[in-house]
């Protein structure tokens, strides 16, 4: 097996693991929210940790799921105008959009880092987990999306691939 095959397998394993994490976070959040509703309204016994656990899982699935959506080019976009453009202009516009997204994600990453520092000593009230973990997930997700966008920009500029395609899929 060649080094390229090992790298491809590692990348496929990474994306499979990330998909499993997002799916698991969603399933756990759904289960915890069901426990919350049933215990509070049907049994009259509120379970205090369910609010915070559902919040952590929700934010995890949103940020990490955004990485997956970007990988598969599934983020919402309006293409009415770009569909009317020629391929060259469409690539220029897509490249500019990627650069703007990278700048916004850099701000998100910097904000996540700052909030990690500010909230490192603040613990969730029910299961004593630092709030900085929420911002760590934000930081990691932002850097992963920046990496994907830089890869898209590189392929669009130097390899001359079309503006919108699923070139990250297996």
N, C-alpha and C positions, 0 to 999 in steps of 0.2 A: 504494500500500500504506500502510495507516495505521500509526501508532506502536504501537498494540496488536498488530497483526500482526507487526511487527518484534520486539516483546518476546516474543510467543508463539513465534516462530521461534528466537529466541536461547535461550529456556528449553528448547525441544525439542532444540536443538543441544547445550546443556549436558548434559541428561540422556542424550542419545545418546553424547556423549563420555565421560561417567562410566561408562556401561554398557560401552563399548568398553575403557576402562582396566581395569575389574574383570575383564572377560572375558580380556583380554590378560594380565593378571597371573596369572590362573588357568592359562591355557594355557602361559605361560612357566614357572610353578612346576612344572607337571606334566612339562614337557619336561626341565627341569633336574633334577628328582628322578629321572626315567628315566635321564638321563645319569649321575647319581650312583650309582644301583643297578647299572647295566650296567658302568660303569667300575670300581667297587669290587669287585663280586662275580663278574662274568663275566670281566673282563680283569685283575683284580688290580692296577689302577692307580687309586688314589683321586685324585679331582679336588677339591682343597681348597676352592675358592671356591663349590662348589655348596651347601654347608650354609648359608652366610650369604645367598647370593642367594635360596635357597628361603625362608628365614626372612623376609627383607624383602618378598618377593612375597606370602607367606602373610598377613602382617600387613596389607599394603596391601589385599589382596582382602577380608579380614575387615572392616576398618574402613570402607572405601568401599562394600563390599557391604551393610553394615548401613544405610548411608544409602539405598541403593536399596530394601532391604527395607522400611524405614520409609515411603518414598515410596509404595510399592505396598501398604502395610498387610499385609505378609507376615511380620512378626515373629511368633513363637509367642506366643499368648495363650490363656488359659483363659477361656471365656465362659459356662460353665455357669450361674453365678449371674447375670451381667448379662443373659443371654438371658431370664431370668424377670422382669426389671424392665421397667417402663414406659419409654417413650421419654424422658421428662423426667429420671427418676432415672438412666437409662442415660447420658444426656449429662452429668449431674453427676459420675457415677462416672468416666466417660471423661475429663472435664476434670481431675479430681483425679489420675488416673493420669498424664495428660500433664504436670501440674505436678511430680509426683514424678520423672518421667523427665527433665524439664528440670533439676531440682536435681541429679540423679545425673550428667547429662551435663555440667553446669557443673563439678562436682567432677572429672570425667574430663578436661575441658578444662584446668582449673587444674593438675591433676596432669601432664598432657601438657606444659604450658608449663614447669613446674618441672623436669621430667625433660629437656626440651630444653636448658635452661640448664646442667644438671648434666652432660649427656653430649655437649655441643657439641665438646669437645676429644678425645673418645674415638672412635677410628676402628676400623672392622671390620678384622680382621687380614689378610684376603686381598685385598680390593679397595679398601681405604683410603677408605671412605665413612663419614661421621659417623653415630653411633647416634642423633643428634638427629633425623634424618629419619624414623625410625620414630615418634617422638613427635610430629613435625609432622603426619604423616598422622592420628594419633589426635586431635590438636587440631583439624585441619580437619574431620574427620568429625564430631566432637562438635558443633562450631558449625553444621555443615550440618543435623544432626539437630535441634538446638535451633531452628533457623529453621523447619524443617518442622513441629515440634510447636507453635511459636508460631502459625504459619499455621493449623494445625488448630484450636487453641484460639480464635483470632479468628473463624474461620468458624463454629465451634460456638456461640460466645457471641453474636456480633453478627449473623450471617447465619442462624442457627438451622438448621444442617445436621445430619443424623443423626450419632450418635457414631462409628460405624465405617462407612467407605465409602472407595472409591477415588477421592477427589476430586482427587488429584494426577495421575491418568492423563490422557493426551491424549484 
